[in-house]
Amino acid sequence: MPCNTSGFGTVLPAAQAFERTEIRPLQARFCELNEWAGRLVVRFAPYKVLTEKGNSEGA
């Protein structure tokens, strides 16, 4: 059994990395629909991670 069974560390840096490597590329690809359609058909709100206090932090 591993000695470190307390968890995976800080969630915020992992969420920020996920946003950079997964979410942004997908959003960029979906936004290409705007160019294809010739008008705004897809847009996204800024990515925010909810904290324990109920606040959000932009990633």
C-alpha positions, -999 to +999 in steps of 0.1 A: +000+000+000+014+034-009+024+057+020+008+087+005-029+080+006-040+115+016-051+126-018-039+140-051-026+174-040-040+208-049-069+207-073-066+243-086-033+237-106-047+205-121-079+223-131-059+251-147-037+226-166-069+208-178-083+241-190-051+249-210-046+214-225-082+202-230-108+229-228-092+257-248-084+235-278-119+222-279-134+257-276-111+269-304-123+241-326-160+248-319-154+285-325-144+276-361-181+271-366-185+309-364-162+313-394-179+285-413-214+300-406-203+335-413-218+347-380-216+342-343-232+308-335-209+296-307-193+314-278-181+304-244-180+320-210-146+323-193-136+291-175-138+294-137-130+269-110-153+271-079-134+271-047-144+257-013-158+292-003-181+292-033-160+318-051-146+313-085-111+317-098-105+322-135-080+298-150 
